[in-house]
C-alpha cells in the first residue's frame, strides 16, 4: 500500500512528521542505552579482573609473609603430614632421619644434655646429631600415654591420641614445641629463653610452670589449664583482609577455652588439678556432666558409647577412673558411679549405657 501525499492535508503531514521525528528520537535513545550498557558491562568485567588479580596478589603476599614469619619448627610441622593416630598400635618415636622406634607403654623418653643420646626406657640410642634444625616426633596411640624429658629438663606427659614435635637442640632465643592433641608440661625455668607450646589454633608462652593444653583436631575448642606459674595465650582472629592478634594471661587455677569457629576465648576458674590427673594415670572429675565424662572416656579409649533414650546426660557426677582399665572394668566403674546399666561389646568397642 502506498500513501498519496498529494491528498494528505497539512495537519496530517505535520502529524506524520512528528511521529517520524519522535520515532527517530526513541530509536536514538535505545541505541544510546545499549551503548551505555555495553560500556558498563565492559567496565564491570575489567573491574572484576582487577579485583581478582588484587585478591590473588594479596593472598599470595599474605601467605608469603605468613611463611616468612613462621619459625623453623612451624614450617617443619606445616610441611610434615601429621598422621592420624587412630590405627597406631604402639607409641612411636620418629627421629630426624625418619628412623622409627617403638616405645613400650609407661616408658620414659629422656634426652641427654647435648641431645646426642636418647634413653627410651632402658634402651640407649645414639643419634650422632647436633643439628639445631633437626626435629623428632613422638606419636601416642589411643588408650596409651607416655612421658618425655626434653633436653632442657622440661617434662612432658603426652596423652592418648596425641603427637609432639620438638627440636633436638634448644638453640636460639626461645624454646618451642608443636602439639597435636593433649599434653601436660612441667617447664624447666629459664627466664632468658621462654618456652612456647604451639598448636594450629594458638600459642602458649611460659617461663617456668605446670599447665595442660588440649588441642585435638576433632574438638571444637582448644583448652589451656594452668596449675602453677603464669602463661600467655596468643591467637589470631582473622578477617577477610586483616587479622587481629589477641592475648590472654592466665594465673593459677584459670582455664582458657578458645572456640575454633567463632575465634572467641572464655576464661574461668575451675579445679585444674583434676584436669591434670591423667598424667598420674587417673581420670578424675568433680561435678562434671555425664555427657562430658563419656566424651573424655570415648576419646581416651577410642570407643563409642551407645546412650539410652532416657539417659540424663546433664546429670553431674564425681569420681575417678584408672586409665589402664579394660573395657569391662571401665563399664563396671561407670555403672557404680552413675547407677546406670552398662553393657560391653568388645568386638565393636562399644558400651551401651542406659
TAKA-V285733 format. One line per field, one symbol per residue. ss: DSSP state (h for helix, s for strand, l for the rest). phi: phi as a letter, one per 40 degrees, with the letter a starting at -180 (. if undefined). A space follows every 50 residues. Layout:
ss->???
phi->???
This chain:
ss->llllhhhllhhhhhhhhhhhhhhhhhhhhhhhhhhhhhhhhhhhhhhhhh hhhhhhhhhhhhhhhhhhhllhhhhhhhhlllllllllllssssllllls sssllllsssslllllssssllssssllllllllsssssllllllssssl llllssssllllssssslllllllssssssssssssllllllllssssll llsssslllsssssslllllsssssssslsssssssssllllssssssss sllssssssllllssssssllhhhhhhhhhlsssssssshhhhhhhhhhh hllssssllllllllsssssssllllhhhhhhhhhhhhlllsssslllls sssl
phi->.bcccccccccccccccccccccccccccccccccccccccccccccccc cccccccccccccccccccccccccccccccccccdcccbcbbbcccgcb bcbcdgcbcbbcccgcbbbbgbcbbccfbbccccbbbbbbccgbaabbbc ccgcbbbbcdgbbbbaccbccgcbbabbbbhbabbbcccaccacbbbbbc cabbbbbaababbbacdcccbbbbbbcbgabbbbabbcbcbabbcbbacb bdgcbbbbccccfbbbbacaccdcccccccgbbbabfbcccccccccccc cfbbccccccccccccbbiabccbcccccccccccccbgbcbbcbcccfb bcba
